[in-house]
């Protein structure tokens, strides 16, 4: 027995017991024996908890992309519907403004020319090859329109009906050389004829020719229809004088006229179907 207590095995056993006793005493002093395995287990779980958190966050981020995409899609659809509604409101507003302007022009036309009968019409086509700005309207003989009827806007004379069908008609403008309108400059009482040319049409202008050599007509004078032959009523505004010069013949003068009506972009017009002193056209538009 004495040999056992003096042996190396006994010494190792005693050392192990001392270590275990120290651990038990430390554990008891810090919360009990049960906490030791719990702590060891919790330390072992830390890496797995971190991995679980990373995986959970990954799934959350992954599915949130789809949830956000759906939310953004719904918001975009709502915005598109709002934009479409605003566009419809804008179109309605522009239509209302156009209608009000047209009615205003009708009232002014009737106020200044109570004897005039007219038909309003819309421009439905333009000939891109015609440098004089001719166009087609959506009214014809069914609406009482005939060849040589004057065509105007609230601003002034545009041209005349050069051909007509049951539900459409072609308008030749005052920029065309085919036009021949008796005209008068109000201030000087100078009379002449309105007709167009290629050179002036390129600038959106027409001309008043056959003016007396001693005419006192000057720049910015207002030119209106003379109404002397029955193809146009008297006093329709044609435009303003931009320049006056001696004609090539040296016998008469010629004036460049800027039309009062915006011929290139006009969308609605009035066709004068009847007026005091009107006569049927035979060969020309006056």
Backbone bond lengths (Angstrom), bond angles and torsions (degrees), N, CA, C in turn:
res aa  C-N    CA-C-N  psi(-1)  N-CA   C-N-CA  omega(-1)  CA-C   N-CA-C  phi
1 X - - - 1.452 - - 1.520 111.31 -
2 X 1.373 115.25 -41.02 1.468 118.69 179.03 1.515 109.92 -61.25
3 X 1.323 114.65 -33.45 1.477 117.25 179.40 1.541 111.12 -66.16
4 X 1.370 116.43 -35.22 1.483 119.46 179.85 1.512 111.41 -65.41
5 X 1.357 118.64 -44.76 1.455 121.39 -179.65 1.509 111.90 -66.29
6 X 1.311 116.45 -22.58 1.460 119.78 -179.81 1.534 111.29 -95.91
7 X 1.318 116.66 -1.02 1.465 119.45 -175.69 1.537 112.44 -82.47
8 X 1.323 114.90 162.25 1.478 122.53 179.46 1.532 111.21 -66.09
9 X 1.311 117.99 -32.81 1.461 122.39 -179.09 1.517 110.33 -64.71
10 X 1.347 116.04 -41.77 1.449 119.79 179.58 1.526 110.82 -64.36
11 X 1.329 115.43 -40.75 1.462 119.91 -179.34 1.542 110.38 -63.85
12 X 1.336 117.06 -40.90 1.475 120.46 179.08 1.514 110.12 -65.06
13 X 1.354 117.40 -41.67 1.454 122.18 179.43 1.513 110.67 -61.05
14 X 1.353 116.13 -44.94 1.452 119.47 179.69 1.524 112.21 -64.43
15 X 1.318 116.91 -37.07 1.471 120.34 178.37 1.530 111.36 -64.94
16 X 1.353 115.89 -39.85 1.459 120.43 179.10 1.510 111.23 -65.71
17 X 1.363 115.69 -41.04 1.450 119.60 178.46 1.519 111.34 -64.11
18 X 1.330 116.63 -36.97 1.462 120.68 178.85 1.535 110.93 -64.38
19 X 1.317 114.73 -41.95 1.480 118.20 179.57 1.523 110.97 -64.81
20 X 1.350 116.16 -43.79 1.460 119.79 -179.09 1.514 110.27 -64.62
21 X 1.366 115.40 -41.93 1.455 119.55 179.24 1.525 110.71 -60.79
22 X 1.332 117.56 -42.14 1.486 121.09 178.13 1.515 112.59 -61.99
23 X 1.340 114.99 -40.96 1.481 118.60 179.89 1.510 111.16 -65.33
24 X 1.397 115.14 -41.51 1.463 118.97 -179.91 1.507 111.70 -64.58
25 X 1.346 115.66 -42.31 1.463 119.03 178.35 1.528 110.89 -62.07
26 X 1.331 119.50 -41.73 1.480 123.27 -178.81 1.518 110.50 -66.61
27 X 1.317 116.65 -42.29 1.465 120.14 -178.97 1.503 111.15 -65.60
28 X 1.373 115.73 -40.76 1.457 118.63 179.51 1.503 112.14 -64.10
29 X 1.326 116.13 -36.23 1.462 119.77 -178.66 1.531 112.80 -73.90
30 X 1.332 119.43 -17.57 1.477 122.22 -176.71 1.512 112.98 -112.26
31 X 1.301 119.90 12.54 1.469 119.44 174.72 1.477 115.32 136.35
32 X 1.229 120.07 6.23 1.465 120.54 174.35 1.498 112.91 106.77
33 X 1.298 113.71 165.10 1.452 119.93 -175.75 1.524 112.24 -72.28
34 X 1.330 115.42 -28.41 1.476 118.38 -176.09 1.507 112.43 -68.28
35 X 1.302 118.74 -22.10 1.461 120.73 -176.54 1.505 112.90 -73.16
36 X 1.265 118.50 -23.74 1.460 120.50 -176.08 1.525 112.03 -63.97
37 X 1.326 119.41 -55.32 1.477 117.74 178.46 1.514 112.60 -64.29
38 X 1.352 116.08 -31.73 1.453 118.32 177.91 1.517 111.17 -62.54
39 X 1.330 114.16 -42.34 1.473 117.48 -179.86 1.509 111.46 -67.60
40 X 1.353 113.99 -41.29 1.464 116.52 178.47 1.524 110.17 -60.46
41 X 1.359 116.44 -41.31 1.467 120.93 -179.64 1.531 111.83 -67.04
42 X 1.347 115.57 -40.08 1.465 119.55 -179.87 1.514 111.43 -65.47
43 X 1.343 116.52 -37.05 1.469 119.84 177.26 1.522 110.33 -64.03
44 X 1.343 113.82 -38.63 1.469 118.13 179.69 1.523 111.58 -66.85
45 X 1.365 117.93 -29.28 1.457 121.69 -177.23 1.530 114.19 -82.65
46 X 1.326 117.52 -16.16 1.474 120.13 -174.97 1.521 112.55 -53.92
47 X 1.323 121.55 -49.17 1.478 120.15 -179.35 1.525 112.49 -60.93
48 X 1.372 115.13 -38.33 1.470 118.48 -179.92 1.528 111.28 -68.55
49 X 1.336 116.83 -36.10 1.464 120.50 177.31 1.527 111.15 -64.05
50 X 1.329 114.58 -41.98 1.470 118.60 178.38 1.521 110.89 -63.19
51 X 1.342 116.22 -44.01 1.462 120.18 178.95 1.523 111.17 -61.77
52 X 1.356 115.69 -41.71 1.460 120.08 178.91 1.521 111.12 -61.88
53 X 1.330 115.87 -41.05 1.467 119.59 179.73 1.519 111.18 -63.79
54 X 1.325 116.06 -41.35 1.475 120.14 179.69 1.521 110.38 -63.40
55 X 1.358 115.79 -43.96 1.467 119.66 -179.73 1.530 110.69 -64.58
56 X 1.355 115.69 -42.62 1.462 120.33 -179.96 1.520 111.13 -61.89
57 X 1.331 116.42 -44.92 1.471 119.98 178.18 1.522 110.99 -62.71
58 X 1.322 115.94 -37.57 1.466 119.56 179.49 1.503 112.10 -63.23
59 X 1.359 115.63 -45.37 1.467 119.06 177.46 1.518 111.23 -63.12
60 X 1.329 116.49 -40.67 1.470 120.44 179.73 1.525 110.55 -60.95
61 X 1.346 116.80 -46.80 1.467 120.91 179.40 1.522 110.75 -64.13
62 X 1.338 116.71 -39.90 1.461 121.22 -177.06 1.530 111.25 -63.20
63 X 1.349 115.41 -49.39 1.463 118.59 -177.84 1.529 111.93 -74.84
64 X 1.343 117.83 -25.49 1.463 119.95 178.77 1.517 111.13 -65.83
65 X 1.352 116.19 -28.02 1.470 119.55 176.62 1.520 109.98 -60.56
66 X 1.353 116.31 -43.16 1.459 119.80 -179.84 1.514 111.62 -70.44
67 X 1.338 116.31 -40.55 1.458 119.32 178.16 1.527 110.84 -63.00
68 X 1.367 117.07 -43.58 1.469 121.26 179.28 1.521 110.62 -65.93
69 X 1.344 116.24 -38.62 1.469 119.47 179.42 1.522 110.54 -62.92
70 X 1.322 116.57 -41.81 1.464 120.02 178.51 1.516 111.03 -64.52
71 X 1.332 115.78 -41.87 1.453 120.42 179.25 1.524 110.58 -63.92
72 X 1.357 116.31 -43.80 1.466 120.19 179.55 1.519 111.22 -64.60
73 X 1.349 116.02 -37.95 1.466 119.88 178.41 1.528 110.84 -62.01
74 X 1.329 115.96 -45.27 1.463 119.67 -179.93 1.525 110.96 -64.05
75 X 1.349 116.61 -40.38 1.461 119.98 178.30 1.519 110.94 -65.18
76 X 1.350 117.09 -39.81 1.465 120.67 178.90 1.527 111.07 -64.63
77 X 1.338 116.30 -39.28 1.459 119.60 178.03 1.528 110.99 -63.21
78 X 1.329 115.93 -40.73 1.468 119.68 178.41 1.525 110.55 -64.47
79 X 1.352 116.02 -41.16 1.470 119.33 179.24 1.522 110.97 -65.41
80 X 1.337 116.95 -39.96 1.461 120.13 178.36 1.523 111.04 -62.13
81 X 1.324 116.37 -41.42 1.465 119.94 178.46 1.522 111.05 -64.76
82 X 1.333 116.36 -39.85 1.466 119.63 178.16 1.522 110.75 -65.02
83 X 1.347 117.18 -41.85 1.466 121.00 179.03 1.531 110.46 -63.70
84 X 1.348 115.78 -43.16 1.467 119.69 179.36 1.527 110.93 -61.48
85 X 1.331 116.48 -40.27 1.459 120.50 178.66 1.522 111.44 -65.95
86 X 1.327 116.59 -40.71 1.468 120.21 177.85 1.522 110.83 -64.17
87 X 1.328 116.24 -38.39 1.466 119.37 177.98 1.523 110.83 -65.08
88 X 1.343 116.36 -41.23 1.466 118.90 177.50 1.525 111.21 -62.44
89 X 1.323 115.57 -40.27 1.460 119.76 178.48 1.527 110.59 -65.07
90 X 1.348 116.50 -38.49 1.463 120.29 179.31 1.518 111.12 -65.45
91 X 1.350 116.19 -42.18 1.467 119.99 177.73 1.520 110.62 -62.61
92 X 1.340 116.09 -44.31 1.464 119.60 178.13 1.524 111.13 -61.15
93 X 1.339 115.98 -39.71 1.464 119.65 179.67 1.527 110.51 -65.29
94 X 1.339 116.02 -45.65 1.467 119.22 -179.83 1.525 110.88 -63.90
95 X 1.335 116.40 -38.21 1.472 119.49 177.10 1.525 110.64 -63.72
96 X 1.327 116.00 -40.42 1.466 120.07 179.34 1.523 110.72 -65.20
97 X 1.347 116.46 -41.69 1.461 120.37 178.61 1.521 110.42 -62.80
98 X 1.345 115.78 -44.88 1.465 120.27 179.17 1.524 111.15 -61.39
99 X 1.322 116.01 -42.96 1.464 120.50 180.00 1.522 110.93 -64.64
100 X 1.324 116.93 -41.54 1.465 120.48 178.41 1.521 111.33 -63.49
101 X 1.339 116.01 -41.75 1.464 119.61 178.62 1.521 110.63 -64.01
102 X 1.337 115.73 -40.81 1.469 119.50 179.83 1.529 111.11 -64.43
103 X 1.339 116.40 -43.39 1.456 120.00 178.37 1.523 111.34 -64.19
104 X 1.338 116.00 -36.57 1.457 119.96 177.74 1.523 110.53 -63.63
105 X 1.328 115.84 -41.25 1.463 119.99 179.29 1.526 110.57 -65.18
106 X 1.334 115.73 -39.32 1.467 119.19 178.91 1.529 110.64 -62.04
107 X 1.335 115.70 -45.66 1.465 119.93 -179.44 1.526 111.25 -62.61
108 X 1.335 116.11 -43.39 1.464 119.26 179.41 1.513 111.21 -65.40
109 X 1.333 116.76 -38.98 1.461 120.84 179.47 1.523 110.99 -63.66
110 X 1.324 116.09 -43.54 1.454 119.61 179.35 1.527 111.62 -70.09
111 X 1.336 116.25 -33.09 1.464 119.61 -179.57 1.522 111.22 -65.86
112 X 1.328 116.34 -41.96 1.464 120.03 -177.89 1.525 112.60 -85.37
113 X 1.340 116.43 -20.73 1.466 120.00 -178.80 1.534 108.82 -136.46
114 X 1.318 118.04 73.08 1.470 121.37 -174.64 1.523 113.89 -63.46
115 X 1.326 117.51 -20.81 1.460 120.38 -178.44 1.527 112.68 -87.48
116 X 1.334 118.22 -5.91 1.459 121.91 -174.83 1.523 111.21 -81.24
117 X 1.327 115.76 137.00 1.464 122.91 169.42 1.531 107.35 -109.44
118 X 1.306 116.34 135.35 1.469 117.82 -176.10 1.523 111.08 -145.10
119 X 1.324 114.51 164.35 1.465 122.70 177.11 1.529 108.01 -127.15
120 X 1.325 116.64 123.13 1.462 118.12 177.68 1.523 109.45 -79.48
121 X 1.327 116.27 149.12 1.464 121.19 -175.76 1.520 109.72 -149.89
122 X 1.326 115.13 157.83 1.460 121.17 177.91 1.511 111.03 -109.65
123 X 1.318 116.15 147.81 1.464 121.51 177.56 1.524 108.10 -78.82
124 X 1.335 117.51 123.93 1.466 121.37 -177.74 1.523 113.07 -114.61
125 X 1.318 117.75 -4.25 1.458 118.98 179.28 1.517 112.07 -172.54
126 X 1.334 114.20 149.89 1.461 120.95 176.12 1.522 109.41 -129.33
127 X 1.311 116.21 147.47 1.459 121.81 177.94 1.525 108.60 -91.88
128 X 1.354 117.34 106.28 1.468 119.28 -176.80 1.520 113.58 -65.34
129 X 1.326 116.89 -19.39 1.463 119.55 -179.93 1.528 112.33 -86.33
130 X 1.338 116.79 -8.96 1.470 120.65 -179.43 1.523 109.37 -92.66
131 X 1.307 116.34 109.07 1.462 120.58 -177.51 1.524 113.19 -74.87
132 X 1.322 116.69 -3.04 1.467 119.94 -179.85 1.533 112.32 -99.88
133 X 1.325 116.93 5.45 1.467 120.55 171.62 1.507 116.66 78.62
134 X 1.321 118.91 23.76 1.472 119.78 178.64 1.534 109.79 -63.90
135 X 1.332 115.92 154.14 1.456 119.88 -179.90 1.526 110.29 -151.37
136 X 1.329 115.62 169.90 1.458 122.31 -178.39 1.522 109.34 -113.91
137 X 1.318 116.04 139.85 1.465 120.94 178.75 1.530 109.90 -113.11
138 X 1.337 116.09 166.57 1.461 121.65 -173.09 1.522 114.46 -94.21
139 X 1.311 118.09 23.04 1.465 121.67 177.83 1.533 108.96 -132.46
140 X 1.361 115.78 149.35 1.456 119.87 -179.34 1.512 111.83 -146.08
141 X 1.331 116.38 -146.29 1.460 121.46 -174.25 1.528 112.53 -62.61
142 X 1.329 116.67 -29.59 1.463 119.87 178.45 1.525 110.79 -59.18
143 X 1.322 116.51 -26.87 1.466 121.97 -178.13 1.525 111.89 -101.52
144 X 1.324 116.53 14.45 1.460 120.13 176.84 1.518 115.01 84.07
145 X 1.310 117.87 14.37 1.465 121.99 -178.94 1.520 109.67 -90.29
146 X 1.330 115.61 138.79 1.462 120.64 179.96 1.529 110.24 -135.34
147 X 1.330 115.33 166.72 1.465 121.51 -179.73 1.527 110.01 -60.60
148 X 1.329 114.98 140.22 1.470 125.87 179.38 1.525 114.21 78.66
149 X 1.329 118.06 2.52 1.470 118.50 173.25 1.530 109.22 -63.13
150 X 1.327 117.83 134.17 1.462 120.51 177.88 1.524 111.35 -65.90
151 X 1.318 116.34 147.96 1.466 122.94 178.20 1.520 107.90 -121.83
152 X 1.327 116.51 127.48 1.465 120.59 -175.02 1.532 110.37 -136.23
153 X 1.332 115.27 168.26 1.459 122.77 165.18 1.525 106.48 -122.20
154 X 1.313 116.52 -177.10 1.456 119.18 176.75 1.511 112.63 -65.93
155 X 1.357 116.74 -17.05 1.471 120.22 -179.76 1.520 113.08 -88.69
156 X 1.324 116.64 -32.21 1.451 117.67 -178.72 1.524 113.35 164.47
157 X 1.331 115.77 -169.81 1.456 123.21 -176.30 1.529 111.13 -70.50
158 X 1.341 115.13 133.94 1.467 121.53 177.95 1.521 111.11 -104.55
159 X 1.335 116.87 -42.77 1.458 120.74 -177.58 1.504 110.28 170.33
160 X 1.347 116.27 -144.65 1.456 120.88 -178.36 1.526 109.21 -148.43
161 X 1.339 115.85 161.56 1.455 121.97 177.65 1.535 108.74 -76.02
162 X 1.329 116.60 117.71 1.471 119.85 -177.61 1.527 112.53 -100.94
163 X 1.331 117.01 -22.30 1.465 120.88 172.58 1.511 107.66 -155.01
164 X 1.349 116.06 154.17 1.454 118.54 -172.73 1.523 111.15 -147.40
165 X 1.336 115.32 143.99 1.454 122.38 174.21 1.519 108.11 -122.04
166 X 1.319 117.76 -175.51 1.475 120.11 -178.23 1.527 113.18 -59.65
167 X 1.341 116.47 -41.49 1.474 119.28 -174.99 1.525 113.29 -126.81
168 X 1.298 117.09 17.98 1.466 120.58 178.21 1.522 109.09 -154.39
169 X 1.327 115.55 165.14 1.466 120.21 176.65 1.524 109.05 -156.65
170 X 1.318 116.35 151.19 1.460 122.02 177.46 1.523 109.50 -100.78
171 X 1.330 115.16 137.34 1.461 121.41 -179.90 1.523 109.81 -110.66
172 X 1.311 116.19 123.91 1.463 121.81 171.82 1.520 107.28 -96.20
173 X 1.327 117.04 129.93 1.462 120.50 -172.09 1.527 112.18 -90.14
174 X 1.316 115.11 169.87 1.465 121.11 179.19 1.525 111.86 -73.16
175 X 1.324 118.10 -0.72 1.463 120.82 173.90 1.523 111.44 -83.01
176 X 1.326 116.64 -13.58 1.458 121.36 -174.84 1.528 112.76 -83.93
177 X 1.346 117.45 144.59 1.477 120.69 174.56 1.531 111.97 -65.89
178 X 1.342 116.75 -16.94 1.461 119.80 178.81 1.524 112.11 -74.61
179 X 1.329 116.65 -14.19 1.463 120.85 179.66 1.522 110.52 -81.36
180 X 1.312 115.31 141.98 1.460 120.94 176.62 1.531 107.49 -146.45
181 X 1.329 115.91 99.08 1.466 121.93 -174.45 1.522 109.89 -117.98
182 X 1.329 116.63 124.39 1.460 120.06 173.24 1.527 109.36 -66.58
183 X 1.348 116.95 128.28 1.462 119.93 -174.15 1.515 111.13 -136.53
184 X 1.360 114.62 165.10 1.456 120.12 179.12 1.531 108.71 -145.63
185 X 1.343 115.06 136.30 1.463 120.25 172.97 1.519 106.90 -86.87
186 X 1.318 117.73 124.35 1.459 122.25 -167.15 1.520 113.40 -63.35
187 X 1.325 118.41 -47.87 1.469 120.07 -172.39 1.519 111.72 -65.65
188 X 1.339 117.01 -48.97 1.469 120.49 -175.85 1.524 112.82 -89.68
189 X 1.327 116.98 -8.17 1.462 122.71 -176.18 1.527 112.12 61.05
190 X 1.315 116.78 23.56 1.458 121.04 179.17 1.522 109.40 -76.23
191 X 1.333 117.39 133.94 1.462 121.48 179.21 1.526 110.15 -111.48
192 X 1.316 114.80 155.68 1.455 121.21 179.16 1.514 109.70 -173.39
193 X 1.323 116.96 -165.98 1.458 121.69 -179.17 1.529 110.38 -119.16
194 X 1.329 115.49 137.24 1.465 121.33 175.63 1.527 108.31 -93.05
195 X 1.317 116.09 126.50 1.459 122.51 174.22 1.524 108.35 -152.62
196 X 1.328 116.42 161.44 1.451 119.45 -174.96 1.516 113.66 -104.38
197 X 1.341 114.55 177.85 1.457 121.84 175.65 1.525 108.05 -152.93
198 X 1.323 115.77 159.76 1.464 119.98 -179.03 1.521 110.90 -62.05
199 X 1.336 116.12 -44.77 1.464 120.32 -176.89 1.529 111.63 -61.67
200 X 1.334 116.41 -43.96 1.456 119.42 -178.09 1.528 111.87 -74.62
201 X 1.349 116.65 -33.73 1.462 119.90 -179.70 1.522 111.18 -61.82
202 X 1.322 117.08 -32.15 1.465 120.54 178.21 1.527 111.53 -63.46
203 X 1.317 116.52 -24.08 1.467 121.38 178.65 1.523 111.87 -100.96
204 X 1.355 116.55 5.43 1.455 120.19 -178.17 1.518 112.68 72.55
205 X 1.341 116.83 26.11 1.468 121.93 -176.50 1.523 110.22 -117.69
206 X 1.332 115.38 163.50 1.449 122.10 170.61 1.520 107.50 -129.56
207 X 1.329 117.80 -170.33 1.463 118.78 -178.06 1.516 111.34 -141.85
208 X 1.316 113.89 157.34 1.462 122.38 174.72 1.523 106.24 -117.46
209 X 1.325 116.12 117.06 1.461 119.83 -173.72 1.528 111.29 -118.23
210 X 1.321 114.67 177.76 1.467 123.11 -178.48 1.528 111.35 62.01
211 X 1.318 116.30 37.35 1.463 120.85 176.47 1.527 109.24 -83.51
212 X 1.317 118.02 143.44 1.471 120.02 177.48 1.528 111.06 -56.97
213 X 1.313 116.25 145.50 1.455 120.95 -178.84 1.519 111.71 -61.05
214 X 1.338 116.48 -32.56 1.460 120.22 -178.91 1.533 112.84 -93.18
215 X 1.325 115.93 17.39 1.459 120.03 -179.48 1.528 111.19 -60.84
216 X 1.331 116.41 141.47 1.463 121.89 178.30 1.529 112.04 -101.33
217 X 1.315 115.78 16.34 1.457 120.04 179.39 1.524 109.92 -63.83
218 X 1.336 116.70 134.74 1.455 121.84 -175.56 1.517 111.54 -127.57
219 X 1.307 115.32 171.83 1.461 122.15 179.64 1.536 110.47 -58.82
220 X 1.341 114.91 144.84 1.472 124.74 177.79 1.524 113.28 75.60
221 X 1.339 118.24 5.17 1.459 120.18 174.81 1.524 110.62 -68.02
222 X 1.331 116.65 147.75 1.464 121.91 -179.11 1.526 109.77 -90.99
223 X 1.340 116.01 129.52 1.461 122.22 -178.92 1.523 109.58 -109.82
224 X 1.346 116.38 131.39 1.462 122.13 -179.91 1.523 109.06 -129.89
225 X 1.339 115.57 168.65 1.464 119.52 176.89 1.530 109.70 -70.54
226 X 1.345 115.06 139.81 1.469 120.14 -179.43 1.527 111.56 -79.54
227 X 1.330 116.58 -29.50 1.464 120.29 178.36 1.508 114.10 65.88
228 X 1.334 116.88 35.77 1.469 119.53 -173.89 1.527 114.42 -92.60
229 X 1.348 117.27 -18.97 1.464 117.66 -175.19 1.518 114.33 -116.81
230 X 1.322 117.57 -2.01 1.449 119.28 175.27 1.519 116.01 92.54
231 X 1.318 119.04 1.18 1.460 120.41 177.68 1.526 112.05 -88.91
232 X 1.329 116.53 -23.90 1.468 122.39 177.59 1.524 108.33 -134.56
233 X 1.330 117.33 141.01 1.468 118.23 174.58 1.522 110.33 -68.51
234 X 1.280 117.04 156.58 1.459 121.01 -179.19 1.531 110.85 -73.27
235 X 1.336 115.43 142.20 1.450 120.92 170.67 1.518 117.30 89.94
236 X 1.347 118.84 6.33 1.461 119.43 174.84 1.527 109.51 -70.31
237 X 1.310 117.31 129.94 1.469 120.75 -179.79 1.525 109.61 -67.28
238 X 1.325 116.11 132.16 1.465 121.83 176.27 1.525 110.63 -104.66
239 X 1.320 117.05 -49.23 1.459 120.02 -179.94 1.513 111.74 170.09
240 X 1.326 115.85 -164.32 1.470 121.55 -178.86 1.521 110.60 -120.83
241 X 1.322 114.73 150.43 1.464 121.92 -179.53 1.525 109.54 -75.10
242 X 1.345 115.75 129.94 1.462 120.80 177.72 1.523 112.89 -106.84
243 X 1.300 116.10 -26.65 1.470 119.60 176.59 1.520 109.18 -164.70
244 X 1.331 116.81 154.10 1.465 122.93 177.61 1.524 107.59 -132.52
245 X 1.318 116.47 133.43 1.464 120.18 -179.91 1.522 109.56 -145.04
246 X 1.313 115.15 165.32 1.459 121.79 176.13 1.522 108.75 -74.47
247 X 1.326 117.06 133.39 1.464 121.27 179.80 1.520 110.32 -67.23
248 X 1.318 115.84 163.13 1.472 120.81 -178.66 1.525 111.66 -59.55
249 X 1.318 115.80 -29.57 1.469 118.89 179.75 1.524 112.27 -69.95
250 X 1.303 116.06 -21.84 1.460 120.73 -177.60 1.513 112.96 78.82
251 X 1.329 117.16 1.10 1.460 120.86 -176.44 1.526 111.27 -98.83
252 X 1.333 116.19 -37.78 1.461 121.13 -178.20 1.527 110.36 -123.20
253 X 1.310 115.09 176.27 1.462 121.93 175.82 1.523 110.01 -111.15
254 X 1.323 113.88 159.21 1.467 121.70 176.25 1.521 108.59 -131.53
255 X 1.336 116.04 141.68 1.471 120.34 179.55 1.526 109.70 -124.26
256 X 1.326 115.68 139.31 1.459 120.79 172.58 1.528 108.52 -84.76
257 X 1.333 115.42 132.96 1.466 121.23 -175.60 1.537 109.81 -120.22
258 X 1.318 115.44 130.38 1.464 120.65 174.09 1.527 108.19 -94.56
259 X 1.342 118.14 116.40 1.472 120.03 -177.78 1.524 111.50 -59.65
260 X 1.324 115.13 145.23 1.460 120.33 177.12 1.526 110.98 -75.17
261 X 1.331 117.13 -33.37 1.464 122.13 179.12 1.523 109.68 -82.65
262 X 1.321 115.07 143.40 1.462 120.61 177.35 1.522 108.25 -83.60
263 X 1.310 116.03 84.66 1.457 121.99 -170.34 1.523 112.20 -64.65
264 X 1.314 117.75 -37.16 1.468 120.90 -174.49 1.526 113.31 -68.53
265 X 1.329 118.18 -26.57 1.466 120.11 -175.19 1.523 113.85 -123.77
266 X 1.322 117.77 11.51 1.463 120.08 -179.06 1.531 110.41 -62.29
267 X 1.340 116.51 138.98 1.466 121.74 -178.66 1.526 112.53 -117.97
268 X 1.316 116.73 -26.64 1.465 121.38 178.41 1.525 108.90 -130.67
269 X 1.317 115.99 140.77 1.455 120.95 -179.42 1.525 109.59 -137.91
270 X 1.339 114.80 170.74 1.459 122.15 174.18 1.520 107.65 -122.96
271 X 1.318 115.72 130.10 1.461 121.28 176.68 1.522 107.37 -100.34
272 X 1.335 116.33 122.03 1.468 120.70 -178.46 1.522 108.25 -83.23
273 X 1.321 115.60 103.26 1.461 120.98 -175.50 1.518 113.14 -85.38
274 X 1.344 116.66 -21.09 1.468 119.52 178.48 1.516 109.48 -159.84
275 X 1.315 115.91 145.67 1.464 121.65 177.77 1.521 108.05 -162.01
276 X 1.292 115.46 163.74 1.461 120.89 -177.32 1.522 110.61 -61.59
277 X 1.328 116.07 125.27 1.463 121.33 178.30 1.514 113.77 86.80
278 X 1.335 118.50 7.88 1.461 119.76 -178.91 1.526 111.10 -69.00
279 X 1.340 115.08 142.41 1.449 120.08 172.71 1.508 109.14 -130.17
280 X 1.321 117.65 156.81 1.448 122.50 -178.12 1.524 110.35 -69.62
281 X 1.357 115.11 136.97 1.464 118.45 178.70 1.512 111.48 -74.94
282 X 1.310 115.34 146.40 1.462 119.90 178.56 1.535 111.37 -119.56
283 X 1.323 116.87 -52.26 1.457 118.82 -173.42 1.528 114.46 -125.66
284 X 1.303 117.72 -23.56 1.466 118.95 -177.01 1.502 109.84 -150.82
285 X 1.332 114.72 176.11 1.466 120.06 -178.32 1.490 111.73 -93.58
286 X 1.242 120.90 24.83 1.471 134.13 172.15 1.497 110.54 127.72
